[in-house]
Amino acid sequence: MPISIASAALTAIITPERGADIVQIIDRATATPLLAESPTRGVGTSEGSATDSTAAWLRGYPGGWQLLVPNAGPERDHDGVRQGYHGEASLAAWDLVTRDESSCTLETDLLTAPLRLRRRVSVEGEVLTVTDEIENLSPDPVETRIVQHPAFGAPFLDDRSYLVTAAETIVTDAAAPGTLAARDVVGRPGDVLPAGPVRDSIHLPGPGSTASLFAALTGFATPEATFCSPTAGIAVRLAWDGEALPHAWFWIEAHAGSGWPWFRRLYAIAVEPANVLPGDGDAPPYLRGGNGTLIAAGETLTLTTSLTRLPLPPD
């Protein structure tokens, strides 16, 4: 069953039964839901519905915010096991360890990597904080991919919205970059994508625009990105540990995909802190993919990611 935690400013809804996902964050002052909702969120188990690990992950995918460990992206063979699309953690059932009005702690052990995960989600005032601990239970070192996977959507975002980013570089996908940029482009975000109304900002397409993008942001002066919504009258800043997660996957799906899996039903825009660039191969000097972060035997990697409600920046 989903659980809710709240402060005076924010309400967060979390699902221990699937991934310890944060399925929605609501700005209480404006009653605005911030995160995207997926059209596949209500799809249950049925014979033939999951043809591979991608379909299995998308079945019941709620939108919202996931933790992708030990894999992110297409399924891969690693350490003698086939790790599924976007990793085991985001599909696993998590145990609820503690809970009060403004926080909860959840825990799960993985099968496809010798990892124990603990996630604490808390809200205080206008800040939601996620603390993820990744513990290596093995006497051997383990490498893992790590991606925070929050996707924002309507009605928070629309065609008046923009993203302020401190990233110096955008790297577009080598195979499927979408409609907004060409393949294998490496450049400044404001040179590759339409500029927004303030310095270091990118204009975001609205629902129904059929725009799409798959890329990554890197070279952050400060590890953060701010979604600004003049329509809602608020901004939301996502900030993270830039040493552990030096990149951020950046994707846009604005009712663009005419076929499976979205059939033009999804509006979502995501900036996803990550320890690897998406895809495979090179976009010199950037290496795509890779095995991620090495965690020594018995050690724990702790990551902190925060979401802060802010006033809109001045023009």
N, C-alpha and C positions, 0 to 999 in steps of 0.2 A: 504494500500500500504506500502511496506517496505520503511524504511528510512535509510539513511547512515550518519554516522559521521566519522570524520577522523582527525588524526594528521599527522605529517610528517612520522611517523613510522607505524601506524596502521589504518586500516579502519574497522569499525564495522557496520553491517547491522542488523536492529531491525524491528520486525513486531508488531506494535500496535494492529493489528486486531486479533492476536492470542498470548496471554500470555505475551506481551512485550518481547518475546523471542529475544535473540541475536543469530540470525541464522547463522552468520558467522563472523569471525575475520580474516582479511588478513594482513599478514606481508608484508609491501609494498616493503622493500628492496629486498626480494626474490620472491615476488608475490606468497607466499605460503598461502593457506587457512589453518587455524589451527583447525577448528572444524569439527566434523563428519557430514556427510550428510546421512539422512535416506532414504531408498528405498520407504518408505510410504509417503514421503513429498508431492508427487503430487496426492495422493488419495483424491478425493472429496467425497461429500455426495452422497450416493446412497441407495436405499431401501435394507435393509438386511445387509449392510456393517458393522454396529455397533451392535453387539450382546450383549454387556455389556459395562461398563464404561472403561474397558481396551481397547477394540476395538475402542471405541469412541475417546480415547486419542491418540491411535496410528494412527488413520485415519488423515492424514495430518501432522503427527509428522515430523518436518523438520530436526531433529538432533539439533545441536547447544546447547544453554544454556537456561534453563528454571528456574523459581522460583516455587517451589512446596509448596503451602499453600492452605488450612489448613490441607491437608493430603499429605502423601507421601507413596507410596506402594499401596497394594490392597485396594479396597473400604472398608469402615468401617462405623458403626453407631456411631455417636458422637454428644452429645448435642441435641439429638432428631431428627437428620437428617442423611441421608445416604450420606456420602462424597465420591465422586468418586475416581477412581484410579488416583493417583498423584495430586489430588486436583483441585479445581476450577480455581485457579489463572492462571495456565498455559494454560487453554483453553479460558479464558475470553477475551473479547474485552477491550482494554485499551484506554483511552483518551490521546491524545498527548497534553500536557500542555504547554511545551516550547521546543524550538529547535533552535540551532545555528550550526555552522560548526563542532564543536567538542563535543557537548553534547545534550542530550534531557532528558526531564522529562515526565513520563507517570503516569496515575492514574486510578484505578478501585475500585469499591465496590463489595464485594462478597455477595452471597446469602446464602451459606452453612455455613457461620460464619459471625458474625457482625464486619467485618474487612474492613478497607480502606487501600489500598496498593498504595504506591508511589515509583516509581523506577526512579532513575537518573543514566544515563549511560554517562560517559565522557571519552575522550581520551586526554592525554597530553604527548607528546613525546612517549616513549616506554611503557607507562602505561595506561591500561584501568581500570577504577574504576566504580564499581556498588554499589550504595547506595540504600538500600531497607528500607523503613519505613512501619511498620505494626501497624496501629492504631486501637485500640479497641473502637468501637462506642457504645458499650453497657454499661449500668450502673452496669453490673456484670462482674467479671473476666472471661476471655476466655483462653482456652488452645489450642495451635495450633502446629502441626508439621511444621517444616521448613527445606527444603533441597534446596541448590543450585545445579543445574543439568547440569553442562557443560560436554559435551562429545567431545573428541578430536579424530581426524582420519587422514586418508591418504589424501594427500601425505606428510603431516607433520610427521606422525609417520609411521615407518616400522619396519622390523625385526632387525634393528640396534639400535632402540630406547630404552631408559630406563627411569625409574622414580626414582628421588631422594626424599626420604620422611623422615621427622623427627618423624614419628609415631613409638612408641615403640611396638605396638601390632596390629596384624591382627586377626579378628574374621570372620571365614568363615560361610556361610549360613548353617542353619540347615537342609534345605530341598533340595536346588538346588545350590550347590557351584560351579558347572561347572567342567571342565576337569583338571584344574591346581591344585586343592587341594581337600582334603576330607571334609566331613561334620563336622561341629562343631569343627573345629580346632582353637585353641587359641595359638598364638606364635609370635615370632618376624618375621616381614615381610621377611627378608632375609633368615630365616630358613624354612619358609613355601613355598616360591616361588623362582624361579631361580634368583640368584644374578646378578646384573649389574656390569659394569666395574669400578665404583667408589664406595667409601664408602657410606653405607646407600642407595644403589640403587637396583632396581629390574629390571631385563630384561623384556621388553615388547614384546609379540608375534606380528608378522607382518601379513599383509593381507594374507588370504588363508591358514593360519596355522591351522584353525578350533579349536583354543584354546578358552576357556571361563572361566570366574570367576565371582562369586558374593560373596562379602565379605564387610567388613568395616575395616577401619583403625582408631585407637584410641590411646590415650596416647601420644599426640603430644608434643614434647619439644618446638617446635614453630609451629603454625598452618599454615603450608604451604606444598606444594608439587610441584616439578619441573619436567616437561616433557622435556627430552633432545633428540634432533634429530641430530646425526652426519651427516645424509644424507642432511638435510636442512641447517645444520651449525648453528642452533640456539637452544635456550632453552626458555621455557615459565614457569614462576613461578606463581602458583595460591596461594594467601594468603587470610586469612579471620579472622573473630573475633572468636577466640578459646574459649572464655568464653561463648558466646551464642551458638556456633556450635562446640562442643567438639569432634565430630566424623567426618568421611568422608566415605560415601559409595564408594566402589571401585569395578567397574565391567568392564569386558573385553568381547567383542563379536567380535571375529576375524573370521567371516564367519563360525561360529560354528553351529548355530541353523538350523537343516535341515527341520524343520516344521514351523508352524505359530509362530510368525509373520514375521520372517526374511527370512526364506527359503534360508539360506546361502548368504544373500545379504548385510549384515551390517558389517562394520568394525568400531568399536568405542571403545575407552578406556576412562573411566571416573573416576575422583576423585571428590566427591560431598560433600562439607561441610554440616553437618547435626546436628540437635539437638536430634535425636533418632537413635538407631541402627536399621537396617532393619530386617524384619521378626518378629517372635513371640517366646516367651519362654525365657529360660535362657541359657547362656553359661558362667557359673560362673567365675568371679563375675559380668558378664555383663548381663544387662536386655535388651532384644530386644523389640522393639516397644515402647509403652507408648503414652501418650497424648501430650508430648512435653512441650513447654514453656508456662507458665501462664503469661498473660498480664493483668494487673489490669485495672479496669474500667476507660475509658477515657485516658489511657496511650498509648504511642507509643514506640515500639521497633525499634531501628535503627541498621542496619547491613551494614558493608562495606566489600566488596570482591574486590580484585584486581588481574589483570593479567598483568604480566610484561615480556616483551621480553628481553632476556639476552644472552650474549655469552655462549658458551658451557663451563662447568666446566673443569678445567685441569684434565688430567688423573692421 
